[in-house]
Amino acid sequence: MNKAAGALDPLDVVMRYHQETKHHFSRSARAPASMDWANQPDPFRRFQGSPLIALPVLKPDEAPRSPLYDDLYRPGAISSIPVSIRALSRFLEFSLAISAWKQTGEVRWALRSNPSSGNLHPTEGYLLIDGVPGLSPFPGLYHYAAKEHALELRARLPQESFTSLLNGFPPNAFLLGFTSVNWRETWKYGERAFRYCQHDVGHAIASARIAAQTLGWRMLLLDGVADDTLGALLGVNRIQDFNRAEREHPDCLAVIWPADQAVAGSARETDLLPLFLAADAVRDSTRYIWHGTANRLSRDDPVQWVFLNQVEVASWKSSTEHRVVAVNRSGHTASAPGIDPRQSGAGQVIRQRRSAVAFDGETSIPVGSFFTMLGRVMPRIERDLCWHPMPWDVLPWEPAIHLVLFVHRVDGLAPGIYMLVRDPAMAGSLRQSMRQQFAWSSPPGCPEDLPLFLLEGGDARRMAVQISCGQAIAGDSAFSLGMIAEFEPSLRRHGPWFYRRLFWETGVIGQVLYLEAEAFGVRATGIGCFFDDPVHQVLGFSDATYQSLYHFTTGGPVEDLRLTTLPPYGLDH
Ligand SMILES: Cc1cc2nc3c(=O)[nH]c(=O)nc-3n(C[C@H](O)[C@H](O)[C@H](O)COP(=O)(O)O)c2cc1C
């Protein structure tokens, strides 16, 4: 990364990057003129020379068995299981593993539990964990090798280093880190790719949070950690280990722990957890014993895009915030609204998640299901209680994303454009920034605590397709949507590094909706390709206060019958 770009004003760079990577009706964001297939990056990173420890490949009905899907959202419904190699195997299966192979003719490609724009999966996962029987007697830093469903030992940690690193966190806690091989997205999408990498990180955060919940584990992003610290801890700043290999950008670090474990000596119901790591403990990473060198992913060196390089530097998080957050141990006891009991297992829903490549233009969903799905993306801010429901408890910032919905086929709800205000305190500001003629009326039967508003009735199918780069999936579905970020004000309030967090939050919303769609017997698809400013024109946004960052669609899928599906890791399910 060219740090000289840091001489520019970072906020200005981020704002300009966003502007320059918008797709317009008349021209697309800068991207390769054609696909350089011979140079396509390998979606699987390996560290040559690192000891590889295979994780047990578990059948769906083997322990640890997954709970009912709806129980994921019922506080206290799932008891914690201890951290073991089998539990880690399940955790990684549900978050980052291969979920199926697809084949047509001679061509075969893997799908994973987490989706990825372009399916080359820029997001790499790392665990920093104490000794676990079957894995190692010593604490270590491991890279997750998805193709093998195995952990590669990147570094062995002195016991005292690990202990001081996790000091202040509940017993048996471990760390999960994500990095991005940005080249896996830039190869295909050029300059807009940085956005897609961030979306993918958001999807991975949610996949991991939900996977943790299946085991009764909690997860919290340690958002006070600076990117330099993260790079050092995960070893992606080690130039000597990435000789000629495509680099990884440090993204985020999370702490995961069995929910029934309290910090030693703390009050029973609420723990205060730091969102940062002690400086001494981090400096200790120089004492780790490192293994392995990263594999080369493409034949040629990555193509350089000027703006990409600049936005990486400008959105780099240089600060460490010494914040703590209160974490409620038992979760909230109020019942979540609008839940229809469903009998699908969480594991089944996670394994079957796929992106629809086409929708049938017929399937509708009942309005009750629609309200339930929307209820699941509500962070339900209760500022006094410092509490958010799963998976929103993973993000330690106030929600900054709202949904504009293009409703096409929801039984019991008039077609039209709707707004879901995820932070009700923002309703006034949104209303002021949007078209004055919008109705802002509450739809009939809408649960009282769901801040959903009809803006304008009518057939929005054509418009939804047009603004989604002409993709029919936005109009043939039951509903599609745009995720609207509180944009410039958030960047000014937090700093330019928050740019990446805005995308992460959209990815978490997308992942929740992907699984909700599966649980309701329909299917979903993320939409990264949309015409930014035309979306804003439709809604009446005239400046950078609000920006649409990600689109999404849900409906009855049309299967591609030419493709064969094969199970992962030799499993037969
Ligand atoms: C951030 C993001 C953006 C995406 N954008 C599009 C899109 O614009 N059009 C589309 O058809 N699919 C899109 N997809 C779906 C991906 O192509 C899909 O996730 C990938 O091929 C892997 O397949 P799977 O989701 O079935 O595992 C997107 C997915 C993500 C995560």
The ligand as an SDF file (V2000), in Angstrom:
LIG
                    3D

 31 33  0  0  0  0  0  0  0  0999 V2000
  -21.8270   -8.0270   -1.7620 C   0  0  0  0  0  0  0  0  0  0  0  0
  -22.4940   -8.9100   -2.7660 C   0  0  0  0  0  0  0  0  0  0  0  0
  -22.9220   -8.3760   -3.9630 C   0  0  0  0  0  0  0  0  0  0  0  0
  -23.5680   -9.1970   -4.9110 C   0  0  0  0  0  0  0  0  0  0  0  0
  -24.0350   -8.6400   -6.0680 N   0  0  0  0  0  0  0  0  0  0  0  0
  -24.7020   -9.4060   -6.9540 C   0  0  0  0  0  0  0  0  0  0  0  0
  -25.3010   -8.8130   -8.1040 C   0  0  0  0  0  0  0  0  0  0  0  0
  -25.2300   -7.5910   -8.3180 O   0  0  0  0  0  0  0  0  0  0  0  0
  -25.9840   -9.6480   -8.9480 N   0  0  0  0  0  0  0  0  0  0  0  0
  -26.0940  -10.9980   -8.7210 C   0  0  0  0  0  0  0  0  0  0  0  0
  -26.7220  -11.6960   -9.5260 O   0  0  0  0  0  0  0  0  0  0  0  0
  -25.5370  -11.5790   -7.6360 N   0  0  0  0  0  0  0  0  0  0  0  0
  -24.8590  -10.8070   -6.7410 C   0  0  0  0  0  0  0  0  0  0  0  0
  -24.3310  -11.3770   -5.6000 N   0  0  0  0  0  0  0  0  0  0  0  0
  -24.4230  -12.8330   -5.3510 C   0  0  0  0  0  0  0  0  0  0  0  0
  -23.0780  -13.5370   -5.5840 C   0  0  0  0  0  0  0  0  0  0  0  0
  -22.8730  -13.6860   -6.9530 O   0  0  0  0  0  0  0  0  0  0  0  0
  -23.0720  -14.8680   -4.8360 C   0  0  0  0  0  0  0  0  0  0  0  0
  -23.0510  -14.6120   -3.4510 O   0  0  0  0  0  0  0  0  0  0  0  0
  -21.8670  -15.7230   -5.1890 C   0  0  0  0  0  0  0  0  0  0  0  0
  -21.9060  -16.1450   -6.5210 O   0  0  0  0  0  0  0  0  0  0  0  0
  -21.8050  -16.9560   -4.2900 C   0  0  0  0  0  0  0  0  0  0  0  0
  -22.9780  -17.7260   -4.4260 O   0  0  0  0  0  0  0  0  0  0  0  0
  -23.8890  -18.0830   -3.1670 P   0  0  0  0  0  0  0  0  0  0  0  0
  -24.3710  -16.7960   -2.5730 O   0  0  0  0  0  0  0  0  0  0  0  0
  -24.9970  -18.9220   -3.7400 O   0  0  0  0  0  0  0  0  0  0  0  0
  -23.0380  -18.8240   -2.1830 O   0  0  0  0  0  0  0  0  0  0  0  0
  -23.7270  -10.5740   -4.6450 C   0  0  0  0  0  0  0  0  0  0  0  0
  -23.2870  -11.1030   -3.4270 C   0  0  0  0  0  0  0  0  0  0  0  0
  -22.6870  -10.2830   -2.4930 C   0  0  0  0  0  0  0  0  0  0  0  0
  -22.2420  -10.8700   -1.1760 C   0  0  0  0  0  0  0  0  0  0  0  0
  1  2  1  0
  2  3  1  0
  2 30  2  0
  3  4  2  0
  4  5  1  0
  4 28  1  0
  5  6  2  0
  6  7  1  0
  6 13  1  0
  7  8  2  0
  7  9  1  0
  9 10  1  0
 10 11  2  0
 10 12  1  0
 12 13  2  0
 13 14  1  0
 14 15  1  0
 14 28  1  0
 15 16  1  0
 16 17  1  0
 16 18  1  0
 18 19  1  0
 18 20  1  0
 20 21  1  0
 20 22  1  0
 22 23  1  0
 23 24  1  0
 24 25  2  0
 24 26  1  0
 24 27  1  0
 28 29  2  0
 29 30  1  0
 30 31  1  0
M  END
$$$$
